[in-house]
Amino acid sequence: MSVINLTCPGCSTKNRLPEQRLADKPKCGKCKRPLFVAKAATLTAANVAAMLNHNDIPVLVDCWAPWCGPCKGFAPVFEQAAADLEPKLRLAKLNTEQQQAIAARWQIRSIPTLILFKGGKELARVSGAMPLPQLKQWLAQQGVL
């Protein structure tokens, strides 16, 4: 029985559970909220380390800004991806206007930018909005789907 770590999107607590229970709608041991809510988590300075380092599943981050037209157009695609791809993948959003230090550390030069992390390390990144089938194809090329 393989045990994996998952970070709660609500309280950022690290949870351990059997991998075969991923599809059973697991809940956080601390706050009792669902670990998967078919919605992207919001990254902040307070939770970014836990979200990236304490999830054994890959984490896909959408780096965006509220003034960005392509970001606004891509937002529903990313939310649909969260609904479709959980629990294989954790999806999260980083508002580059509110979290400028993180955006600078990740060297975000254009938005939207998608960054795929595994074990806290960046695996791949791509810039620009894309339709859901193209996003899934890109993730398959990265070996996470």
C-alpha positions as CSV (number, residue, x, y, z in Angstrom):
1,M,0.0,0.0,0.0
2,S,1.5,3.2,-1.2
3,V,1.0,6.3,1.0
4,I,1.2,9.8,-0.5
5,N,1.3,13.3,0.9
6,L,-1.3,16.0,-0.1
7,T,-1.6,19.6,1.1
8,C,-5.0,20.8,2.0
9,P,-6.0,23.7,-0.2
10,G,-7.9,25.2,2.7
11,C,-5.5,25.2,5.6
12,S,-2.2,24.1,4.0
13,T,-1.9,21.1,6.3
14,K,0.1,18.1,5.0
15,N,-2.1,15.0,4.9
16,R,-1.0,11.4,4.4
17,L,-3.3,8.9,2.8
18,P,-3.2,5.6,0.8
19,E,-2.8,6.4,-2.9
20,Q,-5.7,4.2,-3.8
21,R,-8.0,6.5,-1.7
22,L,-7.4,9.5,-4.0
23,A,-10.7,9.0,-5.8
24,D,-12.6,8.5,-2.6
25,K,-13.1,12.3,-1.9
26,P,-10.6,12.4,1.0
27,K,-10.9,15.1,3.6
28,C,-8.2,17.1,5.5
29,G,-7.4,15.5,8.9
30,K,-7.2,19.0,10.5
31,C,-9.9,21.2,9.0
32,K,-12.1,18.4,7.6
33,R,-12.5,20.2,4.3
34,P,-12.2,18.1,1.0
35,L,-8.6,17.8,-0.3
36,F,-10.0,18.1,-3.8
37,V,-12.7,20.6,-4.7
38,A,-12.6,20.6,-8.5
39,K,-11.2,24.2,-8.3
40,A,-7.7,25.7,-8.4
41,A,-6.2,26.6,-5.1
42,T,-4.9,30.2,-4.6
43,L,-1.2,30.5,-3.9
44,T,0.1,33.1,-1.5
45,A,3.4,33.7,0.2
46,A,2.0,31.9,3.3
47,N,1.1,28.6,1.5
48,V,3.3,28.4,-1.7
49,A,6.0,26.3,0.0
50,A,3.5,23.8,1.5
51,M,1.6,23.5,-1.8
52,L,4.7,22.8,-3.9
53,N,6.8,20.8,-1.5
54,H,4.2,18.7,0.4
55,N,2.2,17.3,-2.6
56,D,3.3,14.0,-4.0
57,I,1.1,14.6,-7.0
58,P,2.2,17.2,-9.7
59,V,1.1,20.8,-9.2
60,L,0.2,23.0,-12.1
61,V,0.4,26.7,-11.4
62,D,-1.3,29.3,-13.6
63,C,0.5,32.6,-13.2
64,W,-1.9,35.4,-14.1
65,A,-2.9,39.0,-13.4
66,P,-6.4,40.6,-13.1
67,W,-5.7,43.2,-15.9
68,C,-4.6,40.5,-18.4
69,G,-7.2,39.8,-21.1
70,P,-5.7,36.4,-22.1
71,C,-5.6,35.4,-18.4
72,K,-9.3,36.2,-18.0
73,G,-10.1,34.2,-21.1
74,F,-8.0,31.3,-19.9
75,A,-9.5,31.2,-16.4
76,P,-12.5,29.1,-17.2
77,V,-10.3,26.6,-19.1
78,F,-8.0,26.3,-16.1
79,E,-11.0,25.8,-13.7
80,Q,-12.4,23.1,-16.1
81,A,-8.9,21.5,-16.0
82,A,-9.1,21.4,-12.2
83,A,-12.4,19.6,-12.3
84,D,-11.2,17.2,-15.0
85,L,-7.7,16.4,-13.7
86,E,-8.1,16.1,-10.0
87,P,-6.9,14.0,-8.2
88,K,-4.1,13.1,-10.7
89,L,-2.9,16.7,-10.5
90,R,-3.2,19.7,-8.1
91,L,-4.0,23.0,-9.8
92,A,-3.2,26.4,-8.3
93,K,-3.3,30.0,-9.4
94,L,-0.8,32.7,-8.6
95,N,-1.9,36.3,-8.9
96,T,1.4,38.0,-10.0
97,E,0.1,41.4,-9.0
98,Q,-0.5,40.4,-5.4
99,Q,2.4,38.0,-5.1
100,Q,5.2,39.9,-6.9
101,A,8.0,38.4,-4.9
102,I,7.0,34.9,-5.9
103,A,6.5,36.0,-9.6
104,A,10.0,37.6,-9.5
105,R,11.6,34.5,-8.0
106,W,10.0,32.3,-10.7
107,Q,11.1,34.8,-13.3
108,I,7.6,35.3,-14.8
109,R,8.1,37.4,-17.9
110,S,4.7,36.9,-19.7
111,I,1.3,35.9,-18.6
112,P,-0.5,33.7,-18.5
113,T,2.4,31.3,-17.7
114,L,1.8,27.7,-16.6
115,I,4.5,26.1,-14.5
116,L,4.4,22.3,-13.7
117,F,6.0,21.3,-10.4
118,K,6.8,17.9,-9.0
119,G,8.3,17.5,-5.5
120,G,8.8,21.3,-5.3
121,K,10.9,21.4,-8.5
122,E,9.9,22.9,-11.8
123,L,9.5,20.3,-14.5
124,A,8.2,22.5,-17.3
125,R,6.6,25.8,-18.2
126,V,4.7,27.2,-21.1
127,S,3.4,30.8,-21.7
128,G,0.1,31.7,-23.3
129,A,-3.5,30.7,-23.1
130,M,-4.6,27.5,-24.7
131,P,-7.8,25.5,-25.1
132,L,-8.4,22.5,-22.7
133,P,-7.4,19.8,-25.3
134,Q,-4.1,21.5,-25.9
135,L,-3.4,21.9,-22.2
136,K,-4.1,18.2,-21.7
137,Q,-1.8,17.3,-24.6
138,W,0.9,19.5,-23.1
139,L,0.5,17.8,-19.7
140,A,0.6,14.3,-21.5
141,Q,3.9,15.4,-23.2
142,Q,5.3,16.2,-19.7
143,G,4.4,12.6,-18.6
144,V,1.9,13.6,-15.9
145,L,-1.3,12.4,-17.7
